[in-house]
Structures are given as C-alpha cells and as structure tokens.
Amino acid sequence: MAPSPRVRRVSRVIREIDPITTLKVGAVFHLVAYVTALVALVLLWSVASATGTIDNIESFLESFGWETFVFNGRRAWHDSLGTWGGRVQSDRRPGGRGSCDSAGRRGHFDIS
C-alpha cells in the first residue's frame, strides 16, 4: 500500500472586504430569510385555520368585552408582501367598526 500524500496546511488572512460584495451577500441572505418566513407563516396560518384555532382565539378575545375581534388574514398577507411583517392596528374612526360602545369598549382589531 502506497503512503498517503502529505497535505499542506495554509492559513489565509483577509485584509480587505469589498463593500459591494458584502451588500450582495447580505441582500441575498435577507431575501432568502424573508421568503422562508413568508412560506412558514402561510403554512402556520393554514394549519391554524384548518384546525379552528383562529376562531377559538377570536372568540376567546371577544370574551374579554370586545363586541367583535377578527383576524383579517388576506389584509395581513397583502401587507406582509410590501412590508416586513404585520402589526396590530385598531380601527377607531367615529362610527367605524372599531368605535367604542356606550361602555367604552373598543370593538374591532385587524392584523394589517
């Protein structure tokens, strides 16, 4: 059996990093992370909707005094395509869906 060839170990020191290359690598990384997060959220929403978890959460939050509490999934999806995530927002226009009733309770929240 022939002896194995000797491997030469080399250590390199990076002295300069091109800013444009760093920008490209960072942009690709964030794009992949964004698409991965969107796919994961769609799958999670689909499972939660199919098992009735969304309805259970809405009815649970309505038990605290809100007249209605609705997760607006379509609006959340469209907003997440243009921004990097959703936010809970109250619709407090006078006479609107989120206006207060006589007891001062707010009525409607959307994830948008």
N, C-alpha and C positions, 0 to 999 in steps of 0.2 A: 504494500500500500504506500502510495506516494505521500510525502508530508504536505500538509495544507500550506498554501501560500501565506506569507505574513501580511497582515493588514496594517496599513499605516494610519494612525490616528492624527487628524488635523483639527485644530481649533481655529475658528474664524471670529473676528471681531467686526461688528457692524459699526462703521464710522459715520455713515450718512444714510438718511431715510428720505426718499423723495416724497414731498407732501402730496402730490397728485396721486401717486400710487396708494398712499395711506387713505386718501379720500375715496378712491375707488373701492378699496377693500372694505372700508367702513360702510360705504353705501350698499354694497352687495350684501354684507352681513346684516344690516338693518332691514333690507328688503326681504331677505330670507326669513328673518325673525318675524317681520310683520305678516307675511303670507302664512307662516306656520301658526301664528297666534289667531289669525282670522279663521283658518281651517279648524283649529281646535275649538274656537268659540262656536262655530257653526255646528260642529258635532255635539258639543255640550248642550247647546240650545235645543237641538233636535231630540236628544235623549230626554232632556228635562220636559220638553213639550209633549213627547210621546208618553211619558210616564205620569203626566198630570202634575208635575212638581211646580210648574209655573202657576197653574190655577190654585194650587194649595198655598203658595206664597202670597198670591194676590188676596185670597180670602182671609189668610192669617193677618195680613196688614190692614184689611178692612175691619177686622175685629177690634182694632185699636181706636176706631172712631171715624175713619175716613169713609165717606159715602161710597167712593169707588177708588180702586187702585188698579191701574192697568200697566203692564209692561208692553210697550209698543215695539215689538221685535223688528218689524220692517223699517221703522224710523231709525232704530239703533243700528241696523245693518247699513243703511244708506249713509248715516253719519260716520260710521267707522271706516267707510271707504275713503272719505275725504279728510278725516282727522285720525288721530292715533288713539281712538277709543271713545267710549261714550261717557256721559255724565248724567246724573240725576237732575232733572230740571222740573220746577213747578210751574204750571200754567196759572198765573194769578191775575189774569185780566178781569176787570169788573164784569160780572155776569158770565164769565167764561167757565170752562169745565172745572177750573181749579179755584173758583171763587169760594169764599168762606160762607158757611151756612149761618143760621141765627146763633148757633152755639160757638161760632168762631173756629170751627174745624175746617181745614183745607180738604179738598175733595179728590184731586186727580194728580198723579205724578206719572211722568213718562221718563223712560230712559232714552235719551236722544243724543 
